[in-house]
Amino acid sequence: MKMKLGQHRQLAPALDAVNKPAGGTVKKLQTNIDEELHRRFKTACFLQGREMKDVLTELIEGWLPENEPR
């Protein structure tokens, strides 16, 4: 199910945070993914000597320019 803009109870604080400078507080992000996908991702990160959080941050930063509100 896809959420529509404004349906998330914490949307306003998230949008307000967009205007704040980067490099501030670190936030924890939790999600559930398929066990096999997790294993593959963890293995690929390990083999490249990279932290999973760093790869996820890179992926999110690449996704945002095309998907965040303008």
All heavy atoms as a GROMACS GRO file, in nm:
protein
  561
    1MET      N    1   0.084  -0.118   0.000
    1MET     CA    2   0.000   0.000   0.000
    1MET      C    3   0.089   0.124   0.000
    1MET      O    4   0.180   0.136   0.079
    1MET     CB    5  -0.090  -0.001   0.124
    1MET     CG    6  -0.185   0.114   0.126
    1MET     SD    7  -0.316   0.084   0.244
    1MET     CE    8  -0.274   0.204   0.366
    2LYS      N    9   0.061   0.215  -0.088
    2LYS     CA   10   0.140   0.336  -0.101
    2LYS      C   11   0.075   0.449  -0.023
    2LYS      O   12  -0.045   0.472  -0.032
    2LYS     CB   13   0.148   0.373  -0.249
    2LYS     CG   14   0.256   0.470  -0.281
    2LYS     CD   15   0.269   0.482  -0.432
    2LYS     CE   16   0.387   0.566  -0.466
    2LYS     NZ   17   0.403   0.584  -0.609
    3MET      N   18   0.156   0.519   0.058
    3MET     CA   19   0.105   0.632   0.135
    3MET      C   20   0.096   0.755   0.046
    3MET      O   21   0.176   0.774  -0.042
    3MET     CB   22   0.199   0.666   0.250
    3MET     CG   23   0.174   0.593   0.374
    3MET     SD   24   0.274   0.669   0.502
    3MET     CE   25   0.218   0.573   0.637
    4LYS      N   26  -0.003   0.838   0.073
    4LYS     CA   27  -0.016   0.964   0.004
    4LYS      C   28   0.048   1.072   0.090
    4LYS      O   29   0.056   1.059   0.212
    4LYS     CB   30  -0.163   0.996  -0.020
    4LYS     CG   31  -0.229   0.901  -0.116
    4LYS     CD   32  -0.373   0.936  -0.137
    4LYS     CE   33  -0.437   0.834  -0.229
    4LYS     NZ   34  -0.581   0.854  -0.241
    5LEU      N   35   0.094   1.178   0.026
    5LEU     CA   36   0.156   1.288   0.097
    5LEU      C   37   0.060   1.341   0.203
    5LEU      O   38  -0.056   1.366   0.175
    5LEU     CB   39   0.192   1.400  -0.001
    5LEU     CG   40   0.278   1.513   0.054
    5LEU    CD1   41   0.412   1.457   0.102
    5LEU    CD2   42   0.303   1.617  -0.052
    6GLY      N   43   0.108   1.352   0.325
    6GLY     CA   44   0.027   1.403   0.434
    6GLY      C   45  -0.036   1.295   0.521
    6GLY      O   46  -0.092   1.325   0.623
    7GLN      N   47  -0.025   1.168   0.483
    7GLN     CA   48  -0.085   1.062   0.562
    7GLN      C   49   0.004   1.018   0.678
    7GLN      O   50  -0.045   0.960   0.771
    7GLN     CB   51  -0.113   0.940   0.474
    7GLN     CG   52  -0.235   0.956   0.388
    7GLN     CD   53  -0.267   0.828   0.315
    7GLN    OE1   54  -0.179   0.762   0.262
    7GLN    NE2   55  -0.393   0.793   0.312
    8HIS      N   56   0.132   1.042   0.669
    8HIS     CA   57   0.223   0.997   0.775
    8HIS      C   58   0.218   1.096   0.890
    8HIS      O   59   0.229   1.216   0.871
    8HIS     CB   60   0.365   0.985   0.721
    8HIS     CG   61   0.456   0.910   0.811
    8HIS    ND1   62   0.514   0.968   0.920
    8HIS    CD2   63   0.496   0.782   0.811
    8HIS    CE1   64   0.588   0.878   0.984
    8HIS    NE2   65   0.578   0.765   0.919
    9ARG      N   66   0.201   1.045   1.012
    9ARG     CA   67   0.183   1.133   1.127
    9ARG      C   68   0.307   1.217   1.158
    9ARG      O   69   0.298   1.314   1.231
    9ARG     CB   70   0.141   1.052   1.250
    9ARG     CG   71   0.247   0.957   1.301
    9ARG     CD   72   0.197   0.884   1.426
    9ARG     NE   73   0.296   0.792   1.474
    9ARG     CZ   74   0.302   0.664   1.445
    9ARG    NH1   75   0.211   0.610   1.368
    9ARG    NH2   76   0.398   0.587   1.493
   10GLN      N   77   0.422   1.179   1.107
   10GLN     CA   78   0.543   1.255   1.134
   10GLN      C   79   0.595   1.326   1.009
   10GLN      O   80   0.710   1.362   1.001
   10GLN     CB   81   0.651   1.164   1.191
   10GLN     CG   82   0.615   1.109   1.327
   10GLN     CD   83   0.721   1.016   1.382
   10GLN    OE1   84   0.805   0.965   1.310
   10GLN    NE2   85   0.718   0.995   1.512
   11LEU      N   86   0.509   1.349   0.913
   11LEU     CA   87   0.550   1.412   0.788
   11LEU      C   88   0.596   1.556   0.809
   11LEU      O   89   0.700   1.596   0.758
   11LEU     CB   90   0.438   1.407   0.685
   11LEU     CG   91   0.473   1.466   0.549
   11LEU    CD1   92   0.588   1.389   0.486
   11LEU    CD2   93   0.352   1.464   0.458
   12ALA      N   94   0.520   1.634   0.884
   12ALA     CA   95   0.555   1.775   0.903
   12ALA      C   96   0.694   1.790   0.966
   12ALA      O   97   0.776   1.867   0.915
   12ALA     CB   98   0.449   1.846   0.986
   13PRO      N   99   0.726   1.717   1.075
   13PRO     CA  100   0.860   1.730   1.132
   13PRO      C  101   0.968   1.686   1.032
   13PRO      O  102   1.076   1.744   1.027
   13PRO     CB  103   0.858   1.637   1.253
   13PRO     CG  104   0.715   1.623   1.290
   13PRO     CD  105   0.639   1.635   1.161
   14ALA      N  106   0.938   1.586   0.951
   14ALA     CA  107   1.037   1.539   0.852
   14ALA      C  108   1.060   1.646   0.746
   14ALA      O  109   1.174   1.671   0.707
   14ALA     CB  110   0.991   1.409   0.788
   15LEU      N  111   0.954   1.709   0.700
   15LEU     CA  112   0.969   1.814   0.599
   15LEU      C  113   1.039   1.936   0.658
   15LEU      O  114   1.118   2.001   0.590
   15LEU     CB  115   0.832   1.852   0.541
   15LEU     CG  116   0.766   1.745   0.455
   15LEU    CD1  117   0.627   1.791   0.412
   15LEU    CD2  118   0.850   1.708   0.336
   16ASP      N  119   1.012   1.967   0.784
   16ASP     CA  120   1.082   2.078   0.849
   16ASP      C  121   1.231   2.050   0.858
   16ASP      O  122   1.313   2.141   0.844
   16ASP     CB  123   1.026   2.102   0.990
   16ASP     CG  124   0.886   2.161   0.988
   16ASP    OD1  125   0.846   2.214   0.882
   16ASP    OD2  126   0.817   2.151   1.092
   17ALA      N  127   1.267   1.924   0.878
   17ALA     CA  128   1.408   1.888   0.893
   17ALA      C  129   1.485   1.904   0.763
   17ALA      O  130   1.607   1.918   0.764
   17ALA     CB  131   1.419   1.743   0.942
   18VAL      N  132   1.415   1.906   0.649
   18VAL     CA  133   1.481   1.922   0.520
   18VAL      C  134   1.557   2.053   0.514
   18VAL      O  135   1.663   2.062   0.453
   18VAL     CB  136   1.378   1.913   0.404
   18VAL    CG1  137   1.438   1.954   0.273
   18VAL    CG2  138   1.321   1.773   0.396
   19ASN      N  139   1.508   2.155   0.580
   19ASN     CA  140   1.569   2.286   0.575
   19ASN      C  141   1.680   2.305   0.676
   19ASN      O  142   1.743   2.410   0.679
   19ASN     CB  143   1.462   2.395   0.593
   19ASN     CG  144   1.362   2.392   0.481
   19ASN    OD1  145   1.398   2.371   0.366
   19ASN    ND2  146   1.236   2.413   0.513
   20LYS      N  147   1.706   2.206   0.758
   20LYS     CA  148   1.812   2.216   0.858
   20LYS      C  149   1.943   2.167   0.798
   20LYS      O  150   1.945   2.081   0.711
   20LYS     CB  151   1.776   2.134   0.982
   20LYS     CG  152   1.657   2.189   1.055
   20LYS     CD  153   1.628   2.114   1.182
   20LYS     CE  154   1.505   2.175   1.249
   20LYS     NZ  155   1.464   2.101   1.364
   21PRO      N  156   2.055   2.221   0.844
   21PRO     CA  157   2.184   2.179   0.789
   21PRO      C  158   2.214   2.032   0.816
   21PRO      O  159   2.175   1.978   0.920
   21PRO     CB  160   2.286   2.268   0.860
   21PRO     CG  161   2.214   2.330   0.975
   21PRO     CD  162   2.067   2.322   0.948
   22ALA      N  163   2.281   1.968   0.721
   22ALA     CA  164   2.319   1.827   0.735
   22ALA      C  165   2.433   1.812   0.834
   22ALA      O  166   2.500   1.908   0.868
   22ALA     CB  167   2.358   1.770   0.599
   23GLY      N  168   2.457   1.688   0.875
   23GLY     CA  169   2.568   1.661   0.965
   23GLY      C  170   2.532   1.673   1.111
   23GLY      O  171   2.618   1.673   1.196
   24GLY      N  172   2.404   1.683   1.140
   24GLY     CA  173   2.359   1.698   1.277
   24GLY      C  174   2.338   1.564   1.344
   24GLY      O  175   2.420   1.474   1.334
   25THR      N  176   2.225   1.551   1.408
   25THR     CA  177   2.190   1.431   1.482
   25THR      C  178   2.176   1.310   1.390
   25THR      O  179   2.124   1.320   1.280
   25THR     CB  180   2.056   1.454   1.555
   25THR    OG1  181   2.068   1.570   1.636
   25THR    CG2  182   2.020   1.336   1.641
   26VAL      N  183   2.224   1.197   1.436
   26VAL     CA  184   2.209   1.072   1.363
   26VAL      C  185   2.079   1.006   1.408
   26VAL      O  186   2.050   1.000   1.527
   26VAL     CB  187   2.329   0.978   1.391
   26VAL    CG1  188   2.308   0.843   1.326
   26VAL    CG2  189   2.458   1.042   1.344
   27LYS      N  190   2.000   0.959   1.313
   27LYS     CA  191   1.873   0.894   1.344
   27LYS      C  192   1.881   0.746   1.309
   27LYS      O  193   1.946   0.708   1.213
   27LYS     CB  194   1.759   0.957   1.263
   27LYS     CG  195   1.734   1.103   1.292
   27LYS     CD  196   1.690   1.127   1.433
   27LYS     CE  197   1.546   1.086   1.450
   27LYS     NZ  198   1.488   1.116   1.579
   28LYS      N  199   1.814   0.666   1.387
   28LYS     CA  200   1.809   0.521   1.364
   28LYS      C  201   1.692   0.491   1.270
   28LYS      O  202   1.582   0.542   1.288
   28LYS     CB  203   1.789   0.448   1.497
   28LYS     CG  204   1.794   0.299   1.484
   28LYS     CD  205   1.788   0.235   1.622
   28LYS     CE  206   1.810   0.086   1.613
   28LYS     NZ  207   1.823   0.026   1.745
   29LEU      N  208   1.717   0.407   1.170
   29LEU     CA  209   1.615   0.367   1.074
   29LEU      C  210   1.602   0.216   1.078
   29LEU      O  211   1.700   0.145   1.056
   29LEU     CB  212   1.657   0.412   0.932
   29LEU     CG  213   1.570   0.367   0.817
   29LEU    CD1  214   1.432   0.433   0.826
   29LEU    CD2  215   1.637   0.402   0.685
   30GLN      N  216   1.483   0.167   1.110
   30GLN     CA  217   1.460   0.023   1.116
   30GLN      C  218   1.355  -0.016   1.014
   30GLN      O  219   1.257   0.056   0.994
   30GLN     CB  220   1.412  -0.019   1.254
   30GLN     CG  221   1.518  -0.009   1.360
   30GLN     CD  222   1.465  -0.058   1.494
   30GLN    OE1  223   1.368  -0.005   1.546
   30GLN    NE2  224   1.529  -0.159   1.547
   31THR      N  225   1.375  -0.132   0.951
   31THR     CA  226   1.277  -0.183   0.857
   31THR      C  227   1.288  -0.335   0.851
   31THR      O  228   1.387  -0.392   0.897
   31THR     CB  229   1.297  -0.121   0.717
   31THR    OG1  230   1.188  -0.159   0.634
   31THR    CG2  231   1.426  -0.163   0.653
   32ASN      N  232   1.189  -0.398   0.797
   32ASN     CA  233   1.191  -0.542   0.779
   32ASN      C  234   1.210  -0.572   0.631
   32ASN      O  235   1.139  -0.515   0.547
   32ASN     CB  236   1.060  -0.605   0.828
   32ASN     CG  237   1.042  -0.588   0.976
   32ASN    OD1  238   1.134  -0.609   1.053
   32ASN    ND2  239   0.924  -0.547   1.016
   33ILE      N  240   1.305  -0.659   0.599
   33ILE     CA  241   1.326  -0.702   0.461
   33ILE      C  242   1.337  -0.854   0.459
   33ILE      O  243   1.362  -0.918   0.562
   33ILE     CB  244   1.451  -0.638   0.397
   33ILE    CG1  245   1.580  -0.677   0.470
   33ILE    CG2  246   1.438  -0.487   0.390
   33ILE    CD1  247   1.706  -0.636   0.398
   34ASP      N  248   1.321  -0.909   0.342
   34ASP     CA  249   1.332  -1.052   0.322
   34ASP      C  250   1.467  -1.104   0.373
   34ASP      O  251   1.570  -1.039   0.352
   34ASP     CB  252   1.316  -1.081   0.172
   34ASP     CG  253   1.332  -1.228   0.140
   34ASP    OD1  254   1.238  -1.304   0.165
   34ASP    OD2  255   1.441  -1.264   0.091
   35GLU      N  256   1.467  -1.218   0.439
   35GLU     CA  257   1.588  -1.274   0.498
   35GLU      C  258   1.698  -1.297   0.394
   35GLU      O  259   1.815  -1.269   0.418
   35GLU     CB  260   1.554  -1.405   0.570
   35GLU     CG  261   1.670  -1.464   0.646
   35GLU     CD  262   1.630  -1.587   0.726
   35GLU    OE1  263   1.512  -1.624   0.727
   35GLU    OE2  264   1.720  -1.646   0.788
   36GLU      N  265   1.660  -1.349   0.278
   36GLU     CA  266   1.758  -1.375   0.172
   36GLU      C  267   1.818  -1.246   0.119
   36GLU      O  268   1.938  -1.237   0.094
   36GLU     CB  269   1.693  -1.456   0.059
   36GLU     CG  270   1.783  -1.481  -0.061
   36GLU     CD  271   1.904  -1.570  -0.032
   36GLU    OE1  272   1.911  -1.633   0.076
   36GLU    OE2  273   1.993  -1.576  -0.119
   37LEU      N  274   1.735  -1.143   0.101
   37LEU     CA  275   1.784  -1.013   0.056
   37LEU      C  276   1.882  -0.956   0.157
   37LEU      O  277   1.988  -0.903   0.120
   37LEU     CB  278   1.666  -0.918   0.034
   37LEU     CG  279   1.700  -0.779  -0.017
   37LEU    CD1  280   1.766  -0.785  -0.154
   37LEU    CD2  281   1.573  -0.694  -0.022
   38HIS      N  282   1.850  -0.968   0.285
   38HIS     CA  283   1.940  -0.920   0.391
   38HIS      C  284   2.073  -0.994   0.387
   38HIS      O  285   2.179  -0.932   0.397
   38HIS     CB  286   1.873  -0.937   0.528
   38HIS     CG  287   1.959  -0.892   0.641
   38HIS    ND1  288   2.045  -0.977   0.707
   38HIS    CD2  289   1.974  -0.770   0.697
   38HIS    CE1  290   2.109  -0.909   0.801
   38HIS    NE2  291   2.068  -0.784   0.798
   39ARG      N  292   2.069  -1.125   0.372
   39ARG     CA  293   2.191  -1.204   0.368
   39ARG      C  294   2.280  -1.162   0.250
   39ARG      O  295   2.400  -1.142   0.265
   39ARG     CB  296   2.159  -1.354   0.358
   39ARG     CG  297   2.283  -1.443   0.362
   39ARG     CD  298   2.255  -1.586   0.317
   39ARG     NE  299   2.207  -1.595   0.179
   39ARG     CZ  300   2.285  -1.580   0.071
   39ARG    NH1  301   2.412  -1.555   0.083
   39ARG    NH2  302   2.233  -1.590  -0.050
   40ARG      N  303   2.217  -1.146   0.133
   40ARG     CA  304   2.292  -1.106   0.014
   40ARG      C  305   2.354  -0.967   0.031
   40ARG      O  306   2.469  -0.944  -0.006
   40ARG     CB  307   2.202  -1.109  -0.108
   40ARG     CG  308   2.164  -1.250  -0.150
   40ARG     CD  309   2.059  -1.254  -0.260
   40ARG     NE  310   2.096  -1.172  -0.373
   40ARG     CZ  311   2.008  -1.106  -0.450
   40ARG    NH1  312   1.879  -1.114  -0.426
   40ARG    NH2  313   2.051  -1.035  -0.552
   41PHE      N  314   2.276  -0.874   0.086
   41PHE     CA  315   2.324  -0.738   0.107
   41PHE      C  316   2.440  -0.736   0.207
   41PHE      O  317   2.543  -0.674   0.182
   41PHE     CB  318   2.209  -0.649   0.155
   41PHE     CG  319   2.248  -0.506   0.180
   41PHE    CD1  320   2.302  -0.428   0.079
   41PHE    CD2  321   2.229  -0.448   0.304
   41PHE    CE1  322   2.337  -0.296   0.101
   41PHE    CE2  323   2.263  -0.317   0.327
   41PHE     CZ  324   2.317  -0.240   0.225
   42LYS      N  325   2.423  -0.805   0.317
   42LYS     CA  326   2.527  -0.810   0.420
   42LYS      C  327   2.656  -0.872   0.364
   42LYS      O  328   2.765  -0.822   0.390
   42LYS     CB  329   2.476  -0.891   0.540
   42LYS     CG  330   2.569  -0.891   0.658
   42LYS     CD  331   2.503  -0.958   0.777
   42LYS     CE  332   2.590  -0.948   0.899
   42LYS     NZ  333   2.524  -1.002   1.018
   43THR      N  334   2.642  -0.980   0.287
   43THR     CA  335   2.758  -1.046   0.227
   43THR      C  336   2.829  -0.954   0.130
   43THR      O  337   2.952  -0.942   0.132
   43THR     CB  338   2.714  -1.177   0.157
   43THR    OG1  339   2.653  -1.262   0.253
   43THR    CG2  340   2.832  -1.248   0.094
   44ALA      N  341   2.752  -0.888   0.042
   44ALA     CA  342   2.813  -0.797  -0.056
   44ALA      C  343   2.887  -0.683   0.013
   44ALA      O  344   2.998  -0.647  -0.028
   44ALA     CB  345   2.706  -0.743  -0.151
   45CYS      N  346   2.828  -0.627   0.117
   45CYS     CA  347   2.894  -0.519   0.192
   45CYS      C  348   3.023  -0.570   0.256
   45CYS      O  349   3.128  -0.504   0.249
   45CYS     CB  350   2.801  -0.462   0.298
   45CYS     SG  351   2.664  -0.366   0.231
   46PHE      N  352   3.017  -0.688   0.316
   46PHE     CA  353   3.134  -0.746   0.381
   46PHE      C  354   3.246  -0.767   0.279
   46PHE      O  355   3.362  -0.732   0.305
   46PHE     CB  356   3.098  -0.879   0.447
   46PHE     CG  357   3.217  -0.952   0.501
   46PHE    CD1  358   3.276  -0.912   0.620
   46PHE    CD2  359   3.270  -1.060   0.432
   46PHE    CE1  360   3.387  -0.980   0.669
   46PHE    CE2  361   3.382  -1.127   0.480
   46PHE     CZ  362   3.440  -1.087   0.600
   47LEU      N  363   3.213  -0.824   0.164
   47LEU     CA  364   3.314  -0.852   0.063
   47LEU      C  365   3.378  -0.725   0.007
   47LEU      O  366   3.493  -0.728  -0.038
   47LEU     CB  367   3.254  -0.936  -0.051
   47LEU     CG  368   3.215  -1.079  -0.012
   47LEU    CD1  369   3.140  -1.146  -0.127
   47LEU    CD2  370   3.337  -1.159   0.029
   48GLN      N  371   3.306  -0.614   0.013
   48GLN     CA  372   3.361  -0.487  -0.033
   48GLN      C  373   3.424  -0.407   0.081
   48GLN      O  374   3.474  -0.296   0.059
   48GLN     CB  375   3.251  -0.402  -0.098
   48GLN     CG  376   3.202  -0.461  -0.228
   48GLN     CD  377   3.099  -0.370  -0.293
   48GLN    OE1  378   3.083  -0.253  -0.259
   48GLN    NE2  379   3.027  -0.426  -0.390
   49GLY      N  380   3.416  -0.461   0.203
   49GLY     CA  381   3.473  -0.391   0.318
   49GLY      C  382   3.397  -0.264   0.353
   49GLY      O  383   3.455  -0.168   0.401
   50ARG      N  384   3.266  -0.265   0.329
   50ARG     CA  385   3.184  -0.147   0.354
   50ARG      C  386   3.082  -0.175   0.463
   50ARG      O  387   3.036  -0.287   0.478
   50ARG     CB  388   3.112  -0.104   0.226
   50ARG     CG  389   3.213  -0.069   0.116
   50ARG     CD  390   3.147  -0.015  -0.005
   50ARG     NE  391   3.088   0.116   0.027
   50ARG     CZ  392   3.003   0.178  -0.055
   50ARG    NH1  393   2.968   0.123  -0.169
   50ARG    NH2  394   2.953   0.295  -0.021
   51GLU      N  395   3.046  -0.071   0.535
   51GLU     CA  396   2.941  -0.080   0.636
   51GLU      C  397   2.806  -0.075   0.566
   51GLU      O  398   2.786   0.005   0.473
   51GLU     CB  399   2.950   0.036   0.735
   51GLU     CG  400   3.075   0.034   0.821
   51GLU     CD  401   3.070  -0.071   0.929
   51GLU    OE1  402   2.959  -0.109   0.973
   51GLU    OE2  403   3.177  -0.117   0.970
   52MET      N  404   2.711  -0.157   0.612
   52MET     CA  405   2.578  -0.158   0.554
   52MET      C  406   2.513  -0.020   0.562
   52MET      O  407   2.450   0.026   0.468
   52MET     CB  408   2.491  -0.263   0.622
   52MET     CG  409   2.535  -0.406   0.593
   52MET     SD  410   2.454  -0.532   0.696
   52MET     CE  411   2.285  -0.518   0.643
   53LYS      N  412   2.532   0.050   0.674
   53LYS     CA  413   2.472   0.182   0.691
   53LYS      C  414   2.526   0.281   0.590
   53LYS      O  415   2.453   0.367   0.542
   53LYS     CB  416   2.492   0.233   0.834
   53LYS     CG  417   2.636   0.263   0.870
   53LYS     CD  418   2.646   0.319   1.012
   53LYS     CE  419   2.788   0.351   1.049
   53LYS     NZ  420   2.848   0.455   0.968
   54ASP      N  421   2.653   0.270   0.555
   54ASP     CA  422   2.711   0.361   0.457
   54ASP      C  423   2.654   0.337   0.317
   54ASP      O  424   2.625   0.431   0.243
   54ASP     CB  425   2.863   0.347   0.454
   54ASP     CG  426   2.929   0.390   0.585
   54ASP    OD1  427   2.869   0.472   0.658
   54ASP    OD2  428   3.039   0.340   0.614
   55VAL      N  429   2.634   0.211   0.282
   55VAL     CA  430   2.576   0.177   0.152
   55VAL      C  431   2.430   0.223   0.147
   55VAL      O  432   2.386   0.282   0.048
   55VAL     CB  433   2.587   0.026   0.122
   55VAL    CG1  434   2.516  -0.010  -0.008
   55VAL    CG2  435   2.733  -0.016   0.117
   56LEU      N  436   2.355   0.200   0.254
   56LEU     CA  437   2.216   0.244   0.258
   56LEU      C  438   2.206   0.397   0.248
   56LEU      O  439   2.120   0.449   0.176
   56LEU     CB  440   2.147   0.196   0.385
   56LEU     CG  441   2.116   0.046   0.388
   56LEU    CD1  442   2.069   0.004   0.526
   56LEU    CD2  443   2.012   0.011   0.283
   57THR      N  444   2.294   0.468   0.316
   57THR     CA  445   2.295   0.614   0.308
   57THR      C  446   2.321   0.659   0.165
   57THR      O  447   2.254   0.748   0.113
   57THR     CB  448   2.401   0.672   0.404
   57THR    OG1  449   2.366   0.637   0.538
   57THR    CG2  450   2.410   0.823   0.392
   58GLU      N  451   2.418   0.595   0.100
   58GLU     CA  452   2.450   0.627  -0.040
   58GLU      C  453   2.329   0.602  -0.131
   58GLU      O  454   2.297   0.683  -0.218
   58GLU     CB  455   2.568   0.541  -0.084
   58GLU     CG  456   2.616   0.566  -0.224
   58GLU     CD  457   2.734   0.476  -0.258
   58GLU    OE1  458   2.832   0.473  -0.181
   58GLU    OE2  459   2.725   0.406  -0.360
   59LEU      N  460   2.261   0.490  -0.110
   59LEU     CA  461   2.144   0.458  -0.191
   59LEU      C  462   2.031   0.558  -0.169
   59LEU      O  463   1.966   0.601  -0.265
   59LEU     CB  464   2.096   0.316  -0.161
   59LEU     CG  465   2.191   0.204  -0.206
   59LEU    CD1  466   2.147   0.070  -0.149
   59LEU    CD2  467   2.199   0.198  -0.357
   60ILE      N  468   2.006   0.595  -0.044
   60ILE     CA  469   1.900   0.692  -0.014
   60ILE      C  470   1.933   0.827  -0.074
   60ILE      O  471   1.847   0.893  -0.134
   60ILE     CB  472   1.877   0.702   0.139
   60ILE    CG1  473   1.818   0.570   0.191
   60ILE    CG2  474   1.787   0.821   0.173
   60ILE    CD1  475   1.816   0.558   0.342
   61GLU      N  476   2.059   0.871  -0.062
   61GLU     CA  477   2.100   0.999  -0.119
   61GLU      C  478   2.086   0.999  -0.271
   61GLU      O  479   2.055   1.102  -0.331
   61GLU     CB  480   2.243   1.032  -0.078
   61GLU     CG  481   2.254   1.072   0.067
   61GLU     CD  482   2.398   1.088   0.115
   61GLU    OE1  483   2.492   1.038   0.049
   61GLU    OE2  484   2.417   1.151   0.221
   62GLY      N  485   2.106   0.885  -0.336
   62GLY     CA  486   2.089   0.874  -0.479
   62GLY      C  487   1.942   0.874  -0.520
   62GLY      O  488   1.906   0.921  -0.628
   63TRP      N  489   1.856   0.824  -0.434
   63TRP     CA  490   1.713   0.813  -0.462
   63TRP      C  491   1.641   0.946  -0.442
   63TRP      O  492   1.548   0.980  -0.514
   63TRP     CB  493   1.654   0.705  -0.371
   63TRP     CG  494   1.508   0.680  -0.388
   63TRP    CD1  495   1.448   0.597  -0.479
   63TRP    CD2  496   1.402   0.736  -0.310
   63TRP    NE1  497   1.313   0.599  -0.461
   63TRP    CE2  498   1.281   0.684  -0.358
   63TRP    CE3  499   1.398   0.826  -0.203
   63TRP    CZ2  500   1.158   0.716  -0.304
   63TRP    CZ3  501   1.274   0.859  -0.150
   63TRP    CH2  502   1.157   0.805  -0.200
   64LEU      N  503   1.684   1.022  -0.342
   64LEU     CA  504   1.613   1.145  -0.304
   64LEU      C  505   1.600   1.251  -0.414
   64LEU      O  506   1.492   1.308  -0.429
   64LEU     CB  507   1.677   1.207  -0.180
   64LEU     CG  508   1.637   1.144  -0.048
   64LEU    CD1  509   1.720   1.202   0.066
   64LEU    CD2  510   1.489   1.161  -0.021
   65PRO      N  511   1.703   1.282  -0.490
   65PRO     CA  512   1.689   1.390  -0.588
   65PRO      C  513   1.571   1.372  -0.684
   65PRO      O  514   1.510   1.470  -0.727
   65PRO     CB  515   1.822   1.387  -0.664
   65PRO     CG  516   1.919   1.333  -0.565
   65PRO     CD  517   1.840   1.231  -0.487
   66GLU      N  518   1.537   1.251  -0.719
   66GLU     CA  519   1.426   1.226  -0.811
   66GLU      C  520   1.292   1.207  -0.740
   66GLU      O  521   1.188   1.203  -0.806
   66GLU     CB  522   1.455   1.102  -0.895
   66GLU     CG  523   1.571   1.118  -0.990
   66GLU     CD  524   1.545   1.222  -1.098
   66GLU    OE1  525   1.431   1.227  -1.150
   66GLU    OE2  526   1.638   1.297  -1.131
   67ASN      N  527   1.293   1.195  -0.609
   67ASN     CA  528   1.171   1.156  -0.538
   67ASN      C  529   1.124   1.250  -0.428
   67ASN      O  530   1.010   1.237  -0.383
   67ASN     CB  531   1.190   1.015  -0.480
   67ASN     CG  532   1.203   0.913  -0.590
   67ASN    OD1  533   1.106   0.874  -0.651
   67ASN    ND2  534   1.326   0.871  -0.618
   68GLU      N  535   1.207   1.341  -0.381
   68GLU     CA  536   1.161   1.428  -0.273
   68GLU      C  537   1.081   1.544  -0.330
   68GLU      O  538   1.100   1.584  -0.446
   68GLU     CB  539   1.276   1.475  -0.186
   68GLU     CG  540   1.380   1.561  -0.253
   68GLU     CD  541   1.498   1.589  -0.162
   68GLU    OE1  542   1.484   1.584  -0.039
   68GLU    OE2  543   1.606   1.616  -0.215
   69PRO      N  544   0.991   1.600  -0.249
   69PRO     CA  545   0.908   1.712  -0.296
   69PRO      C  546   0.995   1.831  -0.332
   69PRO      O  547   1.097   1.857  -0.269
   69PRO     CB  548   0.820   1.747  -0.177
   69PRO     CG  549   0.839   1.641  -0.077
   69PRO     CD  550   0.962   1.564  -0.113
   70ARG      N  551   0.954   1.902  -0.432
   70ARG     CA  552   1.028   2.021  -0.477
   70ARG      C  553   0.956   2.146  -0.434
   70ARG      O  554   0.845   2.157  -0.417
   70ARG     CB  555   1.044   2.020  -0.627
   70ARG     CG  556   1.118   1.898  -0.672
   70ARG     CD  557   1.159   1.910  -0.818
   70ARG     NE  558   1.199   1.784  -0.874
   70ARG     CZ  559   1.314   1.723  -0.850
   70ARG    NH1  560   1.402   1.777  -0.772
   70ARG    NH2  561   1.344   1.610  -0.907
   0.00000   0.00000   0.00000
